[in-house]
Amino acid sequence: MIKIGIYGATGYTGVELARILSRHSKATIGFAASETYAGQRLSDALPCPFDIPLVKTEDAPLADVDVVFSCLPHGPSAELCHHALTLGKRVIDLSADFRLRDPAAYARAYQHAHPHPDLLAQAVYGLPEVYRALIPDADLIANPGCYPTSVILGALPVLELGALEGNLIIADSKSGVSGAGRKPTLTTHFVEVNESLAPYNIGRVHRHVPEMEQELNALVRNQPPAMSGQIAVLFTPHLLPISRGMLSALYLRLTPEGAQADWHAIYTRRFDGEPFVRVLPKGQIATIAHANHTNYAVLSVGPVVGIEQGSPTLLVVSCIDNLLKGASGQAVQNMNLMFGFDEREGLL
């Protein structure tokens, strides 16, 4: 039995971790930290069935746990992770602090210098479907963002086979309001969100775009390092008037050879044996309801359109629960791999 520490436990990702770990047979929560609600219980901070005592960050018994989950915002999370690593603890960071390998790219995206750039090379990007072999030996896992998880998994087979024509991927994505976190803002106020659909940070300005492009370029077969950044993502996120869930519609222009392939069969083979990727049967279209409240990424593949116009384009719909496969569920999936547990433990 391993012991877990959770920092930032009173956010949506923190309570999802508590929910998953409550049914995990090989892990128990050693402490849950919250600056705002220290001295209270998790069930006092937000409606949930978990009467876990909350402690201040500085009072957390870090020496008593085997691994920590950081659900803190970027910036403070890097400081906490650095401290835990210096004490020999394994770390899974749910913030964006260790996802980007280039400190300059991090500074551009998050508007401040990385506080511990020396740790970036140490971090393993925690997408098991790509980096499973590296995760068990990692001390620092950069848990992927929710939008990147949906986009990368949706585009993965096309890029692995070198079948993308040109260098542009179009991703039209929609997320429930919980993706913005628990802290209220005007744009996430009920009246502002309800009965509407709002695009935001459209084009190439969203903070997740560098993360997507870093990982998508890494998938291109036989691509030399000097070509890093070749693939560009035209990304349009939208805020849906729902609590949770995410859908990304991807438009992948294919090479002439790729246009002749059976992409449903290719995706099915690629993800065969993956415990948390489900490719729907031909003719079914993935929806948020297929994935919500699960750790699954659910994909629908096809059709290929535009062949007559000479621009064959594969349409892929990729759906996840932004709080589970897009955050806490994937974090526990990574923890299971780190400690040699069944990857599905606590997640089914």
ZIPEFEN-V704361 format. One record per pair of residues at least 24 apart in sequence whose C-alpha atoms are under 10 Angstrom apart, sorted by the first residue. I is the first residue (numbers start at 1). J is the second residue. Records with the same first field share a line. If there is no record, write none. Layout:
I->J  J
This chain:
1->25  26  27  28  66
2->26  27  28  29  30  64  65  66  67  339
3->27  28  29  30  31  64  65  66  67  68
4->28  29  30  31  32  62  64  65  66  67  68  69  335
5->29  30  31  32  33  60  61  62  63  64  65  66  67  68  69  70  91
6->30  31  32  33  34  54  57  60  62  65  67  68  69  70  71  72  92
7->31  32  33  34  35  54  55  56  57  60  68  69  70  71  72  77  80  81  93
8->32  33  34  35  36  54  56  57  69  70  71  72  73  77
9->33  34  35  37  42  45  52  54  55  69  70  71  72
10->34  35  36  37  41  42  43  44  45  46  54  71  72  182
11->42  45  46  71  72  178  181  182  183
12->46  71  178  179  180  181  182  183  323  327  328
13->69  70  71  72  94  178  179  181  182  322  323  324  326  327  328  329  331
14->42  69  70  71  72  94  323  327  328
15->42  43  45  46  47  48  49  50  323  328
16->48  323  324  327  328  329
17->69  71  323  324  327  328  329  331  332
18->42  48  49  50  52  328
19->48  49  50  328  329  346  347
20->324  328  329  332  345  346  347  348
21->329  332  345  346  347
22->50  346
23->345  346  347  348
24->332  336  344  345  346  347  348
25->341  345  346
26->336  339  341  342  345  346
27->66  335  336  345  346
28->65
29->65  68
30->60  61  62  64  65  66  67  68
31->55  56  57  59  60  61  62  64  65  68
32->56  57  60  61  68  69
33->57  58  59  60  61  70  71
34->58  60  72
62->87  89
63->87  88  89
64->89
65->89  90
66->90  91  339
67->91  92  139  140  335  338  339
68->92  93  140  335
69->93  94  95  141  143  328  331  332  335
70->94  95  143
71->95  327  328
72->96  97
73->97  181
74->98  110  114
75->110  112  113  114  115  116
76->115
77->115
78->114  115  116  117  119
79->114  115  116
81->116  119  140
82->115  116  119  140
84->140
85->119  139  140
88->139
89->139  140
90->138  139  140  141  335  338
91->123  138  139  140  141  142  335
92->123  124  126  138  139  140  141  142  143  331  332  334  335  338
93->123  126  140  141  142  143  144  327  331
94->126  141  142  143  144  145  326  327  328  330  331
95->142  143  144  145  327
96->142  143  144  145  207  208  211
97->123  142  143
98->122  123  124  125  140  141  142  143  144
99->123  124  125  126  141  142  143  144  145  208  210  211  212  214  215
100->125  142  208  210  211  212  214  215
101->125  211  214
102->210  214
105->210  211  214
106->207  210  211
108->207  210
109->205  206  207  208  209  210  211
110->207
125->215  334
126->330  331  333  334  335
127->152  153  215  325  330  331  333  334
128->274  276  330  333  334  337  343
129->153  156  270  271  274  275  276  277
130->156  215  219
132->334  337  338
133->337
134->337  338
135->334  335  336  337  338  339
136->334  335  336  337  338  339  340
137->337  338  339
138->334  337  338
139->338
140->338
141->331  334  335  338
142->331  334
143->326  327  328  330  331  332  334
144->208  211  212  325  326  327  330  331
145->179  207  208  211  212  322  325  326  327
146->175  179  208  245  246  320  321  322  323  324  325  326  327  330
147->171  173  174  175  179  208  209  211  212  235  237  246  247  248  319  320  322  326
148->208  209  210  211  212  213  215  216  248  326
149->211  212  215  248  297  318  319  320  322  325  326  327  330
150->212  246  247  248  249  250  297  298  299  317  318  319  320  321  322  325  326
151->212  216  233  235  247  248  249  250  316  317  318  319
152->211  212  213  215  216  219  250  318
153->216  271  277  297  298  299  318  319
154->248  249  250  251  252  267  297  298  299  300  301  315  316  317  318  319
155->216  219  250  251  252  267  314  315  316  317  318
156->215  216  219  220  267  270  271
157->219  220  263  266  267  268  269  270  271
158->219  220  252  253  254  255  258  263  266  267  314
159->216  217  218  219  220  221  231  252
160->216  217  218  219  220  221  222  270
161->219  220  221  258  266
162->219  220  221  222  223  254  255  258
163->220  221  252  253  254  255  256  257  258  259  261
164->220  231  252  253  254  255  256  258  259  313  314
165->252  253  254  255  256  257  258  259  311  312  313
166->230  231  232  252  253  254  255
167->217  229  230  231  232  233  252  253
168->230  231  232  233  234  251  252  253
169->213  216  231  232  233  234  235  250  251  252  253
170->203  232  233  234  235  236  248  249  250  251  252  253
171->203  233  234  235  236  237  247  248  249  250  251  252  316  317
172->199  202  234  235  236  237  238  247  248  249  250  251  317
173->199  235  236  237  238  239  240  246  247  248  249  250  317  318  319
174->198  199  236  237  238  239  240  241  245  246  247  248  249  288  319
175->237  238  239  240  241  242  243  244  245  246  247  248  288  319  320  321  322
176->238  239  240  241  242  243  244  245  246  247  288  321  322  323
177->238  239  240  241  242  243  244  245  246  322
178->239  240  242  243  244  245  322  323
179->239  243  244  245  246  321  322  323  326  327
180->239
181->323
187->239
188->239  241
190->241  242
191->241
192->241
193->239  240  241  242
194->240  241  242
195->240  241  242
196->239  240  241
197->238  239  240  241
198->237  238  239  240  241
199->236  237  238  239  240
200->236  237  238  239
201->235  236  237  238
202->234  235  236  237  238
203->233  234  235  236  237
204->232  233  234  235  236
205->234  235  236
206->235  236  237
208->235
209->233  234  235
243->322
244->288  292  293  320  321  322  323  324
245->287  288  289  290  291  292  293  319  320  321  322  323  324  325  326
246->287  288  289  291  292  297  318  319  320  321  322  323  326
247->286  287  288  289  291  297  298  299  317  318  319  320  321  322
248->286  287  288  299  316  317  318  319  320
249->286  299  300  315  316  317  318  319
250->301  313  314  315  316  317  318
251->302  304  305  312  313  314  315  316  317
252->304  312  313  314  315  316
253->304  305  306  311  312  313  314  315
254->304  307  310  311  312  313  314
255->310  311  312  313
256->307  310  311  312
258->304  312  313  314
259->304  305  306  307  310  311  312  313  314
260->304  307  312
261->304
262->301  302  303  304
263->301  302  303  304  314  316
264->299  300  301  302  303  316
265->301
266->301
267->299  300  301
268->299  301
274->343
275->333  343  344  348
276->325  330  333  343  344  347  348
277->318  319  320  325
278->318  319
279->318
285->316  317  318
286->316  317  318  319  320
287->317  318  319  320
288->318  319  320  321  322
289->319  320  321
290->319  320  321
291->318  319  320  321  322  324  325
292->319  320  321  322  323  324  325
293->320  321  322  323  324  325  329
294->320  321  322  323  324  325  329  347  348
295->320  321  322  323  324  325  326  327  328  329  330  332  333  344  347  348
296->320  321  324  325  326  329  330  347  348
297->321  324  325  326
